[in-house]
C-alpha cells in the first residue's frame, strides 16, 4: 500500500521516521502488516511524475503477507 504524505510544520523527517518504526513494529506484532519500506522523497520529473492532483513530498510502502492480511 502506497502512503504519500507531507510533514506538518515543525515535524522533522527524523522524528517521523522514529514514529514510523514504532508504528511498524506495533502493526507487525498484531499481525496487521508484513513490513514497512523506507521513506522516500518524491522526485519531480516532468515525464515520470504524472500526479498533478497531489502535492506530497514523501512516501513509503506497506507490504502485506497476502490478501487476507490486507483485508
N, C-alpha and C positions, 0 to 999 in steps of 0.2 A: 504494500500500500504506500503510495507516494504522499508524503506530508510536506506541504510548502508553507513557509511562514516568513514573517518579518519579526524582528525583535522589538519589544516595547522600548520606549525611551528610557535610558538608564540601566538597561539589562545588557550585560556583555555576552559575547558568544561563549566565553569560557564558563560563565555561570550557567548558561543554558545547557551546555554540554554536560556539566556536572549533574544537573537536574534530569537530563535525558538518560544518563547512565543509571540513576536511581530508579526512574520510571521503567526503563528496560528490564532491570533486574526484577522488579516487582511483577511486571506483566509476565515475565518468564516463569517466575516462582508460582504464579497462579495459573500457568499453562494457557495464557491468552495469546501469546506470540511465540515465535521461534527465535527471532533476533531483530535487532535494530542496526541498520547500517550507519556509517559515518555521516556526519553533517557535511553537505556540500554547499558551495556558494554558486549561485546562478551566474552563468557566463552569458552575457548578452551578445548574441551573434545574429546578424540580420537574416541569415538563411536557416540556421539551426534552431533558433529561439522563435517559435511561431506563436507563442501565447501572449496575445495582446490584451487579454481580459484581466490578467492578474499581474501584480507588481511585486511579487515576493522576491526576496534576496537569497533565502536559504531553503534547503530541502533535506530530507532523509527518507529512507525506505524501511518500512517494517515488513518482515518476512514471516509468513505463516507456514506451519508444517504441512498443512493440507487444507482443503476447502472446509472441512468440518470445524477446524480451529478458527478459520476466518469467519464462519457464520456465527 
